[in-house]
Amino acid sequence: MDIESLLRPNIRRLQPYSSARHEFAGAARVFLDANENPFDNGLNRYPDPVATPLRQRLAELKGVPPEQVFLGNGSDEAIDLLLRLFCEPRRDAIVVLPPTYGMYEVSAAIADVEVVRVPLLPGFRPDVDAILAQAGDRTRLLFLCRPNNPTGNLFAERQVRQLVENFPGIVVVDEAYIDFCPAASLLPLVDRYPNLVVLQTLSKAWGLAGIRLGMAFAQAPLIGWMNAVKPPYNVNQLTQNAALEA
């Protein structure tokens, strides 16, 4: 699947914001571009725009290359950015499987994007045939919460694979609770599927909801686009420090 063809046209033309801190990382000794206080107190400088040390540490922990890791202000930021990347307001749609995490619909409402609801079957199983029947040129994102919030069950991996292989857009697997059953994570599938995004967080099993750190894992081109549309310093220095110490 050609991910770039799914992007909104204005995003494909975008010239992303670039800070001197990012452009001259590892080379510059003195920074005068951002009017920062030069007296070091640990927080006087803007943070690394892509949280490089933290991203490398999490990549090691998760067994993926750093270029497949996006860090955001909670997983909700990643959800919002995916809508900005792929969904044209008042034209495109996302697919959700109620009952599920409510922020998918809230983020879609903010972005003025239609929500297609395909309720879970008895036993809270995804109705794969019904989901694919709703898929078309306008359904750009499919959100699968696994383990599902609020029901707690895991969708079968074979069903998720079927959806990733046949849905004509981006499939987002939200693994906010996967640390309670880590062997079931679908992270190993990222290398195989360019249209798969896996979300994780430090808010649940790690007990760090207050620092607001979410992760998205996908192939490098998609992660590159997420970094292109995020705010320049979306993960603050205190969050980066706390996560590295956890």
N, C-alpha and C positions, 0 to 999 in steps of 0.2 A: 504493500500500500504506500502511495506517495503522500506522506504527511503534509508536505508543503502545499499540495493542491487543496487540502482541506482548510487551510488558513484563510481568514478574512482577507480580501484583497488589500485593504489599507495596511494590514499587519505585514504582508509580504513586502510592501514598499517602505516600511518603517526604518528610519535611521535611529537606532536606540541611543539613549543617553549614555555617555561614557565619562567617568570621572578620571582625573589625572591619577588618582590612587590606583585605579585599575589599569590604566594604560602604561604606567611606569612602575608597576609592581616589581619589587626586587632590584630596581635600577636606581631610582631617585633616593637621595639622602636627605634633602630638604624640601618640604612642601609649603608653598606660599599661595597656592591657588584657592584655598577654601576659607581663608580668614579664621583659621583655628588658633586657639591659644597655644603658644609654643612651649609652655611650661608643663612638663609631663606630670599628670596625676593619675594616669591609667585610663582616663576617659576623655581627655582633651582632644583627641583626634577622632575623625569619622572612622567607623569600623570598616574592615575589609568588606567590599561590596558583595562578594560571593562567599564570605566566611570560609576561606580556603582551609585553614587548619581543622576546623570543625567538620567541614565537608569531607576532608581526607580521613578523619578519624571515624566518621559514621560509615564511609564507604568500606573501610577495613572491617568494621563491626558487622556490616550487612553482606560483605562478600561481593561487592560490585565496584566497578571503576568510578572514581570521583566524577567523571563527566556524565555519569548517569544519575547524579544526585542534585536535586533542587531543594533549597532550604527556604522556608517561608515563615511569616508571622502566623503560626498555626496552620493546620491543614486547610482551614477555611480560605486562606490567601491563595493556596494552590487551586482550590475549586474555582474561586473568582477569576484567576488568571486564565484557566482553561476555557472558561466561558468567553473571556475577552479575545482569546486567540482564535476560537473556532466558530463562535455563534454570532451571526449577524442579527442585531436587534430587529424585532418585528418580522423576522423571516424564518429564522432557524428554530430548532427545538432540541430539548434534551429528553431523555427517557429515564424515569425513576420507577422503583418497584416498592410501593407502599405496602405495609408500614416500614419506614426507613428514616434515616437521618434527615432532619428537617432543613438543614442549610442548603441542600441541593436546590430545593424549590425557592428558598429565600434569595439565593444568589441569582437564580434565573429571573426572578421577578425584578430584582434591581437592574439586571442587564436587559430587561424587556424581551425575554426569550420565552417561548412557549414551553410548557411542561406536558409531556405525554406520560400518563400514569398507567402502568401495567401491574395490577395488584398481584402479590404473591399468591401461590396456590395453597391449599390446605397443607399444613406442615411447614408453611413459610418457605416453600420451594419456588424458584423462578420458573415462570411459564415461558420457556425458551421459544416455542413456536409463536406465541402471542407477541413476544418482544420483537422477534425478527419480522413478523407481519406488520409491525408499526414502523419499521425502519425504512428510510428512504433518503433522498438527497438532502432533506431539511433536518433530519435527526443527526446532529453532529456529535453528541456526547451521550453515553450510556453509563449511569452510575450504579455500581454494584457494591453494597456495603457488606463486607465479609471479614469477620463475623458480623452478622447483621445487627444494627442498632435500630430497634430495641429488642429484637427477638432472641439474639444471642447465638443463632445457628450458623453453620458454615454451608454455603452453597457448594455443591459438588464441583470438584475441579474440572471434570469432563464437561459440565454444563458451561462453566466459565470459558473454557477453551472453545467450545462451540460458538459462543457469543463473540468472542474476540476474533475468531476466524471468519465469521459471517456478517457481523455488524459493519455497516459501511462508514463508520466514523471511529471516534476515539472511545475506548472502553476504559473507564476509571474504576479501579478496584480499591475501595477504601478499607484499609487494614488497621484502623485505629485501635482495635482490640486484639491484634494478631500476636502480641507479646504474651498473651495468655495461652496461645497454642502455636508457637513459632514454627513448628514443623510443617504447618499447613500454609505458610506464606507462599504467595505466587511470584515472589521476586525472581526466582530462577527463570520465569517465562519471559522476562523483559527482553532478554537477548534475542528471543525468537520472534517477538511480535512488535513491529514498530508502532502500532496503534494502541499499545497497552500502557497505561499509567497506573502505578501502585502508590497509594498514599499511606503514610504512617505518621506517628506522632510520639512525642515524649510526654504527653499529657496524662496517659492512662497508667499503664504498668510502671512507667518510670516515676510517676508521682510528681511531675514537673509542669502541671497545667499552668502555673503562674508565669512561667518564662515565655510561653507562647512560641513553641518551635514545632513546626510541621515539616514533613519530608515528602517529596515526590520523587519517584524513581521511574525512569523511562529511558529509551535510547537517546544518545547524545544530541541528535538534531532537535528533538522535541524539547529536551531540557534547555538547549540553547535558546529556543524561542521563548520559553518561560522566563529565562533570565533577561531576555530582551525587553519584555513588557513589565517587569516588576519595578517597584520604586528602587532608587539607587542603593539605599541603605536599609533594606526591609528587615534585616535581623540585627538588632542593636548589640552593642559590645557586651552589655551585662548578660544578655541571653547567650551570646557565644561563650562567654567565660563560664557561666553556670553549667551549660551543656558539656563543655570540655571537662569540667570537674566532676560530673555525675558518674 
